[in-house]
Amino acid sequence: MEIFLKILLVVFSIGLIAVVLLQKGKSAGLSGAITGGAEHLFGKTKARGLDLFLQRLTVALAVGFFILALVVSYFVQQ
């Protein structure tokens, strides 16, 4: 059981890294960071299609990774 969970944790971590790298950058330098943050805060830009899918997949993989890390650490302590 412990080995299966560790393998699943590695799969989640590799998937999370891949999904984050597939996303395109939202800002270009300091000026882009300032205007990009304001647009994101006020909802001016909307994610469409693949961007929205990658954002949701990133959140799902991050939550799964966090939960699996806690479960694996619990089983290692036992």
C-alpha positions in Angstrom: 0.0 0.0 0.0 2.8 2.4 0.9 4.7 1.7 -2.3 1.5 2.3 -4.4 0.9 5.6 -2.6 4.5 6.7 -3.2 4.3 5.9 -6.9 1.0 7.8 -7.1 2.6 10.8 -5.4 5.4 10.7 -8.0 2.9 10.6 -10.8 1.0 13.5 -9.3 4.1 15.6 -8.9 5.3 14.9 -12.5 1.8 15.8 -13.8 1.7 19.0 -11.7 5.1 20.1 -13.1 4.1 19.3 -16.6 0.8 21.2 -16.4 2.4 24.2 -14.8 5.0 24.3 -17.6 2.3 24.1 -20.3 0.6 27.2 -19.1 1.5 30.4 -20.8 2.9 33.4 -18.9 0.4 36.0 -17.8 2.8 39.0 -17.5 5.9 40.4 -19.1 8.2 42.0 -16.6 7.4 44.5 -13.9 4.8 46.5 -16.0 3.0 43.3 -17.0 3.0 42.1 -13.4 1.3 45.3 -12.3 -1.3 45.5 -15.1 -1.8 41.8 -15.1 -2.5 41.8 -11.4 -5.0 44.6 -11.8 -6.8 42.9 -14.7 -6.9 39.6 -12.8 -8.2 41.3 -9.7 -11.0 43.1 -11.5 -11.8 40.2 -13.8 -10.9 41.9 -17.1 -9.3 38.9 -18.6 -11.1 35.6 -19.0 -9.5 32.3 -19.5 -10.9 30.4 -22.4 -10.6 26.8 -23.7 -7.3 25.2 -23.0 -6.2 27.9 -20.5 -9.2 27.3 -18.4 -8.7 23.5 -18.6 -5.1 23.8 -17.6 -6.0 26.1 -14.6 -8.5 23.6 -13.3 -6.2 20.7 -13.9 -3.5 22.5 -12.0 -5.8 23.0 -9.0 -7.0 19.4 -9.0 -3.4 18.1 -9.2 -2.2 20.4 -6.5 -5.0 19.4 -4.1 -4.3 15.7 -4.9 -0.6 16.1 -4.4 -1.2 17.8 -1.0 -3.6 15.1 0.2 -1.3 12.3 -1.0 1.7 13.9 0.6 -0.2 13.9 4.0 -1.4 10.3 3.5 2.1 9.1 2.6 3.6 10.8 5.6 1.0 9.3 7.8 1.8 5.8 6.6 5.6 6.3 6.8 5.2 7.3 10.5 3.4 4.1 11.3 
